Amino acid sequence: MSQHFLLSSAARSLSLATVARMSDEEAWSAFKAIRWSDTQGEAVCPRCGCLDSYTYKTRKVFRCRGCAHQFTVTSGTIFASRKLAIRDHLLAIAIFVNGAKGHSALQLSRDLNCQYKTAYVLAMKLREAVAAEVADQKASGEVEIDGGYFGGYVKPANYKENRKDRRLVRNQNGKRKVVIVMRERNGKTLSFVSPSEDAAVPTIRERVASGSIVHADEASHWDQLHARFETKRINHSLAYSNGEACTNQAESFFSRLRRAEIGIHHHVAGPYLASYANEMTWREDNRRVSNGELYLMAADAALKHPISKNWKGYWQRNVKG
């Protein structure tokens, strides 16, 4: 029997030890090569786009000869205004991509020997960067659609006679949200968060290209999709696949997301559920890619992503999680 890809040597093309042993100069050169790969590592002024610049002898700062603007290798990226060493950022990216089901901020703070707040914001910035690549894309072809509910856990009462049916809306706390996944057969995965599956239908109409074939389960709110798409339905009380319709690939995505929530993060707050869901879509779509390639993909996405409006100065603002 053939060996699974994730167990093969092809899946292991990155060593954390190699990244951790990088000198400051090597880390800076690696960042420079990744950010300006289109110009073979030659610095590009973020203000005027000029390729003619020089550096100071005492500082790793570039000065553009065209507009006299000063910038660094992280200026204008999610790592702008950084306090950690560049090597630590590269190590954080390597640790982030190595987790099959994700990596918690608490564990990352121990790996990098930094504050939890620093590790949390850094991880959230990386999630934002890798998710930005598919933010405006549409699903097409054969698309499996399903929803999974997360959060809003209500602890049952101690005595049986005091327990309530937690499935009823009146006995819930209002924090429960649904992650909607639109997964192409042999293609990309898109996700978003909605208050309910029924409320997600208008967004699905916008993010699934017309002419697509949609696969969905027997839930009544998916009936609205028949007016726009050729829709194939599967009744899960009878079968999970009947040769015509199947949503098993969508269920596979939820399996990864639930294991990340339960086994890695333990709790995901509602306002940030979309970030974790988008991270899992990226991991699911690139599950057959070696960790070395994932490292380069994540680093490239981070260095091409602009300064995060959501996470820059997060702990300096009065934000309630």
N, C-alpha and C positions, 0 to 999 in steps of 0.2 A: 504494500500500500504506500502511495506517495506521501511525503511529509508535508504537513501544513506549512504554508508560507511563513507564518509568524514564528514557527519553530526552526526554520532554516537559517543558515548563516547569511543569506541574502537580505534578511530582515534586520540584521545587525551590522550597520555600516557606520555607526557613530559610537565613540567611547566617551563617557563622561569624564574619565580620567584625563583624556587628551585635552578636552576643553578646560578642565580645572587647572592643568599645568601650563596653560598659555601665559606668556609674559604679557605685560601691559602693551608692549609694542606689537606683539603678534595679534592680540585681541583687537587693537585699534586698526591694524592692517586688514584683519578679517572683516570688521564692520565696514571699513572703507570699500573693500572689494564687493561686499554684498549690496551696499546701498547704491553704489555707482557702477553696477555691473555693465550697464549699457555703454559706459565710456572706459571700460577696462580699469576701473578704480580711480580714474581721474576725477577730482572734486568738481562739482557743478554748483554754482551759486544758486541758492534757493530763491533769491530775489529777482535776479535778471537773467539767470540761465547761462551766464558766462563760464567758459571752461578755463579761463586764465586767472589763476590765484596763486598765492604763496602762503607758507606757514611761518609762524614765529619759531625761533630757536628754543625758547623756554616753555612754550605752551602749544598744545595740539589744537591750534585755532587757525582757521583759514581766513584770508583777507582777499576779497575779490578785487582784481585790478580794474574792472569795469565800473563798478558802482561803490567800491570801498566798503562793502558790507562785510562784517565779520560773522563767521558761522563755524560750527563744529560738525563732526560726523553725525551727530544726533539732532542737530537743529531742525525744527520743523517736523519731527517724527514723534511717535508716542513716548520716546525716551528723552525728549527735550527736558531741560532743567533737572537732569538726573543727579543723584547723589551717590549711587552705587558705582563701582568701577565697571568699565566696559566688559571686562572678563566675567563679572558677576551677571551681567545681563545676558551674555552668551550662554553661560552656565544655566541660567534660569530658563532660557528657551529650550536648551537640551533636556533639562529635567521635565519641562512642561510637555514636550512631544513624546517622551519616553513612557508616559503613563497611558496604558491602554484604555483605562476608564477615567482618565483625568488625574489631577494632582491637587490636593488641598492646599490652601494658603498657609495653614499652620505647619504642614510638613515642609512646604517650600521655605518658610521662614527659618526652620531649623537647618535645612540644607544649605542656605545661603548665610546663616548666622546674622539675620537682620530682624527688625521688628515685624510682627504680624501685619501691621497696617501697610508696611512697605510691600511685603509679599502679596497681600491681597490685591492692592491696586495694580501691581505689576502683572499678576495673573489675569485680572479683568481687562487690562489693556491688551494683552495678548489674545484674549478671546474676541475682543472687539476687532482687532486687526485681521485675524484669520476669517472672521465671519463677513468682513466687508467685501470680500471677493465675489460673493454670490448675493449680496443684499438686494440688488435690483434685477436679478435674473428671474426668468420664468421657467416653469417645468413644462415639458412637452413630451409627445409620444404616448407611451403607456405609463400612466401615473397612478400610484397607489396612495390613497388618502385615508388617514385615520387620526383619531385624537386620543390623547392620554392625559388623565387628570393627575395633578401634582400639588403638594402642599395642602395647607388647611387641615392638618391633622387635629381631630377632636378626641381627647383622651376619654375612654369609657369610665363610667362611675365604678366605684369599688364593688358595691353590692348589685346583684343582678336585677333586683326590683327597681333600682334607680337608673338603670341603663336605658338609653333612648336609641331609636333607629337613626344611626348617623348618616344613612343614605338620604334622608329627607332634608330638603333645603332649610326648613325651620330649625333643624338641629345642627346646622353647620355654622361655621364662624365667618363665612364670606371670603376667606383667604384662598380657597381652592380655585386653581386655574387650570386650563387645558392647553396642552401643547399640540398644535396641529402640524402634522408632517405631510409633505407632498413629495413622494419619492419616485423618481423615474426608474423604469426597468433598465438595468445596466447603465444608469446615468447618475446625475447629481441628486442630492437631497436638499430640500428647502423646508424651513420650519418657522413658525411664529406662535405667539401666545395670544389666547383669546379667553374671554370670560366663560364661554361655553362653545360647544361644537356648532350649535345652531347659529350663533353670532359670527362664526368664522366663515360661513358660506360666501358672503360678498367678497372677502379677501381671497378666497380660493378661486372665485371667478376671475379675479384680476391677475392672479399669479400663475394660473395654469393656462397655457396657450390654447386658443380655439383650434378645434380639430383633434385634440388629444382624446385618448381613451382613458377613462377614469375607472379605477377599481375601488369599491367602498364596501363597508359592511351593511348590515340590515337596518341600522339606525334610521329612524324616520326623517331626521333633518337632512339626510343626504338625498332625499327625494327631489329636492330643488335643483340638484345638479343635472338631472335628466333633460331639463329644458335647454341646456347649453352644451353638454358633452354627451358623447356615447358612453353610457355608464353601465358597468357590470357589477352586480351585487353578489355578495356571499353571506349566507346566514350562518353565523358562527355556532349557533345552537345545533346545527345539523352537520356542518363540515368546516374545515379551515381552508380547504382548496377543493374545487370541484372540476378542474380542467378548463373552466371558463373564467372564473373570477378568483382572485386571491389577494390578500393584503399582508402576506407573511413578511415581505421586506419592510413594510412600514412597522410591523410588530417587532422586527429585529432592531430597528432604530430605538424603539421604546425600551427594549431589553437593555441596551447599552446605557440609555439615559437613567433608567431606574437603578441600575447597578452603580452608576456614578453617584446618584443621590444617596442611596442607602449605604454603600460601602466606602465611598470616598469623602463626600461632603457632609453626609448625615442630615443636613438641613439646607434647603435652598429657599431664600425669601422670594416672595412673589415678584417684586420689582426687578429682580435680577434673573428670573427663571429663563427669560429669552436668551440671555448671554450664555448660560450653561447649555441650553438646547442647541444653540448655534455652534457651540464648541463640539458637541457630540455629532452634529451633521458633518462637520469638517473631519472629525476622526473617523466616522463611518465611511465617508467617501474616499478616504485615503488609507483605509485599513490594509491595503495590499502594497503600500509604499514603505520602503525601508526607513528606519529612524534617522539615517543621515540625510535622506531627501526631505523628510518632514522637517528636520532642523533647518535646512536651507529655505524651504518654503515658508516656514513660520518667521524666520529672521527677515526674509525678503518682504513678507507682508507687513511686518512691524515697522521696517525702515521706510516703506513706501506709504504707510498710513499717516495722515496728518495728526497734529496734536489733538488728543482726545478732549472734547468739550465735557464729556461726562466724568472723566476720571482724573484730569489734571486738577490738583488742589482739592481732591475729594474730601480728605480729612480736615481741611481748613474751612470747609463749608458746613453749615448746619444741616447735615443730611441724616434722615432717619431711615434705617434699613428695614 
